Amino acid sequence: MTTDYSPGERPSEQILERLWTIESAVVRAFDEGGARTVGELVDAVDADVGATFPGSVPLYVATVVVDLESRGAVERLPGDPPQRLRFVGSTDE
């Protein structure tokens, strides 16, 4: 998860750890199922880490998807709703 923050605005290590946990689960979900809707990603991530995750899985998945898309690692596929997403690149910075 790479987001620019102003000095003093960096999220806590606890929040960053949650984001990295969800990012890893999102990438695994793409690896297992190819193109997915956000709802399908939420379901897959919830099945993967939801039992032990101390936050809102849908909120964190949405945040991670936006971050991955902004880094060019996820792209939206054309077509009718619901919008499908595809993992296209590395999450390494």
Secondary structure, 3 states (H helix, E strand, C coil): CCCCCCCCCCCCHHHHHHHHHHHHHHHHHHHHHCCEEHHHHHHHHHHHHCCCCCCCHHHHHHHHHHHHHHCCCEEEECCCCCCEEEECCCCCC
